[in-house]
Amino acid sequence: MSLVVALAITIGVMGGIATFAVLGPLVVLNLQIWAMFLAWACFYHTGGKEAGLKTTITNNVFGAVMAWVALLMITHIPLGASLGLPAWAGICVGATVFVLILAANIPALSVIPAGFYGYAATAAYALVGGHLATLTSVSVLNPLIVISLSLIVGAALGYVSEKIAGSLTKPAVAAYQQRSR
């Protein structure tokens, strides 16, 4: 079987099972399937294997932390009243994105797009989902907690899907090698 077919089958089945689990038995964890899929794709985008898993998790979670810091600054430092919320939010986002990009000088944090995936996912969950009030709670509603967990699970699913798809292609490669002798 070709690698593309193996990936299609593996990721399709695993994606369906993950969606069922997140919306069904694991609903109490509040994992976000869309954030899981972002990290899953990021895993492949960063080259896969153990290195891609490490890179994805490290950079995604760092991006989530930077977005969380921006959201905390915006909501807990009262400069929005005097500067205007758009200006204050812009300053906070600008400062944290500056740190996110500057951190790329550290090899473990050098994949800037992967950091932005985590940043964007955290901001989206907080803002679109109306979770600004939970920024400091120790719960699965806290954007940092729920998105970080979702990103980690998504990266792990990428790793598992790569291993399964690889195992599905090995018999085809072995059979081809056997025929060509």
Number of C-alpha atoms within 10 A of each C-alpha: 13 14 16 11 13 19 19 14 16 20 21 13 13 16 20 12 12 20 18 14 14 19 16 10 9 13 12 10 15 18 25 22 21 15 27 28 21 19 30 27 17 26 28 17 13 17 13 21 15 12 11 19 24 18 24 36 25 20 26 32 27 22 32 26 23 26 29 24 18 23 23 16 19 21 17 10 11 13 15 16 9 9 11 11 15 11 13 20 19 12 15 19 19 13 14 21 20 12 13 24 17 13 17 15 11 9 9 13 21 18 21 17 17 25 29 22 22 30 27 17 27 29 23 17 20 23 13 9 11 12 15 20 13 15 19 14 12 10 14 16 23 22 31 31 23 19 32 27 21 27 33 22 22 30 30 21 23 28 19 16 23 21 15 16 21 17 13 19 17 14 12 14 13 10 10 11 10 9 8 6 5
